Amino acid sequence: MTKSRSFFLSKSQFTRGLQCHKSLWLFKNKPELRAEPNAALQARFDAGTEVGILAQQLFPDGVTLEYSSGISRNISSTSELITQGTGTIYEATFSHDNVLAMVDILHKGPDGWELYEVKSSTESKDIFINDTAIQYYIVAGSGLTISRVFLVHLNNGYMRLGDLDLQKLFTIDDVTDLTLSRQAGIPQLLADMRKTLKEGEPAIDIGPYCTEPYECDFMPYCWHHIPECSIFDIANLRNNRKFALYNSGILHMRDIPPDFSMSEKMQLQVEAELTGREFVNIRNIKEFLKTVTEPVGFLDFETFMEPIPSFDFQRPYQQITFQYSLHILDNCKLSHHEFLGRPDEDPRRALIEKLLAEQRSCRTILVYNKSFEISRLQEIARDFPEFASEIESITARIGDLMVPFRNRDYYVKEMCGSHSIKYVLPALVPELSYDNLNIADGKAAMLAYAKLAAISAAAEKEKIRQDLLAYCRLDTLAMVRIWQKLLALTQPRQQLSLF
């Protein structure tokens, strides 16, 4: 029987164990199986750290305990600082019942010590109470009386104007009662986790807890037996129904019983997967194409989000458009226009001014998932009202190239249940591909743009800029080619120029 290396738990390990005991066991015994955080997830971790450090300014002049000093030293330092009368400690460290907690902000309020847990979220969530509950258990158990417990999170209703207003940027919620309500159950929860750690790897199969409330970093290990395009890839099938099939021994679509209820779109996906049949609804595609009038613009935006607003008229996690690509097709002639902002300044005004000038000839503007582009345009109109009427003229002409694929008017098995352009493009236009691009998706584009601000080498900066431009340009060229493919389906004898 495998022995756990350590029975010592941290706050994060406790919350991991609440989600899945197997995840906790693997973390303690086979950490090498854990997937490394990808760049997007690491960026979220870094943003959380940034928010936590900024929140400390709500209680200035505190003492920070550095993690590099070591846990034992920080536990001793916390006790010493409290004894000396220090009023605020950042990362105050406590141990009780062989469990460790580092408190984001420990502050001496008018009624005694207050515990503050900082989250980079824009709302309080029930799962956050698990964090405050275990911290309270540890801190109170170590002998320090806590009068109140608070959650600190970002206020997405705050809009920056001038210097940051921390009192408005952050919302502080009193969660004392909720935290206390969970204290009675913690000893048994810890006992169950320790029992798990003393035994061999738990025989826990995959389940909804693999992704709820967080996606587990051991999924590649636990889900290795799940093939591509399994029952889990049936689009819009509720998770509980997928696991009902799985738990009855059904993994492949071919084994789904005939009496299993599915929508028409789900049945179409399954049939395409099993037979390889191509589904094309020519009548519906023709109706869609009638809504498009040349000259046609093909538009795509790229955006970034920041927890802490950098610019005026910016809110926490607001999607800020920093780039666009616009292909215009007019009488078989294709032209291209593009914009890429500077990372050290608000790109929105320059972007909208250029776009308004370049799109004027377009009678229809096609995007892929129009709710995204329309929302970004409406936000610019809200924050820069001098452009509102002209922006409204753009939104009135926007059509959605995703519609035929979302409605399954064109579907082949290679789309694997998705109507994302990343699946539609290789299915319809295999000669075009994102595979050879250094930036191949929106998340990578967001991270690359954020990286630009920190780069001083001109050549490296220019290389990233060209990679960003190439990615966005391919997005709109892909739309051109997909649109032409739809035209060819409805007019098979007409020769179309492909670009």
Secondary structure, DSSP 8 states (H G I E B T S, - for coil): ----S---EEHHHHHHHHH-HHHHHHHHH-GGGS----HHHHHHHHHHHHHHHHHGGGS-S-EE--GGG-HHHHHHHHHHHHHHT-SEEEEEEEEETTEEEEEEEEEEETTEEEEEEE-SSSS--HHHHHHHHHHHHHHHHTT--EEEEEEEEE-TT----SS--HHHHEEEEE-HHHHHHTGGGHHHHHHHHHHHHHSS-------GGGTSSS--TTHHHHTTT--TT-GGGSTT--HHHHHHHHHTT--SGGG--TTS---HHHHHHHHHHHH---EE-HHHHHHHHTT--SSEEEEEEEEE--SS--STT--TT--EEEEEEEEEEETTEEEEEEEE--TTS--HHHHHHHHHHHSTT-SEEEESSHHHHHHHHHHHHHHSGGGHHHHHHHHTTEEETTHHHHTTSEE-GGGTT---HHHHHHHH-TTS-STT-S--SHHHHHHHHHHHTT---HHHHHHHHHHHHHHHHHHHHHHHHHHHHHHHHH-TTS-----
